[in-house]
Amino acid sequence: GYTSPYACVVHGDFRTDNLLFGARGGVVPLAVVDWQTVSVSSPLLDVAYFITTSLDDETCARLDATLLEFYLAEMERLGAPLDGDQARSEFARYTLQPVVMLVSAAVIVERTERGDRMFLEMIRRATIAVERWGAFEELDRHVAA
């Protein structure tokens, strides 16, 4: 199996629907909820999940690389630098995470019209990112190594 050199605690389902802004009447500016899939993995799992599921197609295609570079610059500024090539490789690999997670979730949660639309849209967005970032080619490189 693959172990990231940057292993940390990850949410695993890090998307806008799992963020509460102004929680507890504004006392808590931001709360992250729905921690059933917490694990130890690469931080790029949550970064890829969030970017690829939160942005519409055009915005994601235009800004995903820029947002990843901003993340890497912030990690550097905060004293936790990540190798850019390694991070981009992990980001590409983890564009698959929303597909895996959301297909599973869509099958096991109680179905609603809103939920079905939401899951399908996020899965669709993720599959576009999988193609754009070459996730399957990244997995092939990993297997060949």
Disulfide bonds with the S-S distance in Angstrom:
none
